[in-house]
């Protein structure tokens, strides 16, 4: 379960980084008059999605840390 959690965190974090990259690319494209997503997703909306994903990754990591500390027991 811990391995799957780590893999999920990695995949989600990489997805968030890709969304940030797409937001930057879209903003640069908008500045010169082009668009990638045809008014579907604005760069700000992509950044919001990536922030939500990163928050989810942080929650998963904190849960993993908590389970790890529970296994070790009190010092």
C-alpha positions as CSV (number, residue, x, y, z in Angstrom):
1,X,0.0,0.0,0.0
2,X,2.8,2.4,0.8
3,X,4.5,1.7,-2.5
4,X,1.2,2.4,-4.4
5,X,0.8,5.6,-2.4
6,X,4.3,6.8,-3.3
7,X,3.7,6.0,-7.0
8,X,0.3,7.9,-6.9
9,X,2.0,10.9,-5.3
10,X,4.8,10.9,-7.9
11,X,2.3,10.7,-10.8
12,X,0.1,13.4,-9.4
13,X,3.0,15.7,-8.7
14,X,4.3,15.2,-12.2
15,X,0.9,15.9,-13.5
16,X,0.7,19.1,-11.5
17,X,4.1,20.2,-12.9
18,X,2.8,19.5,-16.4
19,X,-0.3,21.6,-15.8
20,X,1.9,24.5,-14.5
21,X,4.1,24.1,-17.7
22,X,0.9,24.2,-19.9
23,X,-0.3,27.3,-18.0
24,X,2.9,29.1,-18.7
25,X,2.9,27.9,-22.3
26,X,-0.7,29.0,-22.8
27,X,0.0,32.4,-21.2
28,X,3.0,33.0,-23.5
29,X,0.9,31.9,-26.5
30,X,-1.9,34.2,-25.4
31,X,0.5,37.1,-25.3
32,X,1.4,36.6,-29.0
33,X,-2.2,35.9,-30.1
34,X,-2.4,32.1,-30.1
35,X,-4.1,29.6,-27.8
36,X,-3.7,25.9,-27.1
37,X,-7.1,25.2,-25.5
38,X,-9.5,27.5,-27.4
39,X,-10.9,29.3,-24.4
40,X,-11.6,26.0,-22.6
41,X,-9.0,26.4,-19.8
42,X,-7.4,29.7,-19.0
43,X,-3.8,29.8,-17.6
44,X,-5.2,30.8,-14.2
45,X,-7.6,27.8,-14.2
46,X,-4.8,25.4,-15.0
47,X,-2.8,26.8,-12.1
48,X,-5.9,26.3,-9.8
49,X,-6.1,22.7,-10.9
50,X,-2.4,22.1,-10.3
51,X,-2.7,23.7,-6.8
52,X,-5.6,21.3,-5.9
53,X,-3.5,18.4,-7.1
54,X,-0.5,19.5,-5.1
55,X,-2.7,19.9,-2.0
56,X,-3.9,16.3,-2.5
57,X,-0.3,15.1,-2.8
58,X,0.6,17.0,0.4
59,X,-2.3,15.3,2.2
60,X,-1.2,11.9,1.0
61,X,2.4,12.5,2.1
62,X,1.2,13.7,5.6
63,X,-0.9,10.5,5.9
64,X,2.1,8.4,5.0
65,X,4.3,10.2,7.6
66,X,1.6,9.7,10.2
67,X,1.4,6.0,9.4
68,X,5.2,5.7,9.5
69,X,5.3,7.4,13.0
70,X,2.5,5.1,14.3
71,X,4.5,2.0,13.2
72,X,7.5,3.2,15.1
73,X,5.6,3.9,18.3
74,X,6.4,6.3,21.1
75,X,10.1,7.1,21.6
